[in-house]
């Protein structure tokens, strides 16, 4: 069993509350737009970190994190792409990768819109944690926590960090 803390779009800002909310997590996953390596380094020092680079990330982040991340956690295949869209509106890259990799979880960031949706067509759970940073048009900063136990995804929680 793995407890996962998911965030995205920190844009150079890491609220101390993130670490409190992710204290019981086994891993942290970041859906891109870290903003800088300071944010990534602080997260890595706290818990094991997986992530992808986003459109605002510079060479410091792009040299460490890929554009597309495919992996398994427990018995669940996970695909992560920063600009990926959502069910029915996937980016061309995301649609191609979903079709070939057939993940059970697809994670995207970029939109700053929190979404948790099941895609019947691809039999895949789509997660977008919204934005945890202060830059952007979102009104409330958000995170997601969930558990992967074998092949089951459960105990999904949306966490609001407060106003931007």
Protein Blocks (a to p, Z undefined) as FASTA:
>chain_A
ZZddddehklopacfklmmmmmmpmbdcdeejnopamlmmmmmmmpccdddddfkbcfkl
mmmpcfbdcddehjaccdddfblojehiacfklmmmmmmnopabdcdehkopacddddfk
lopacddebjabfbdjbfbdcddddddehjacehiacddebjZZ
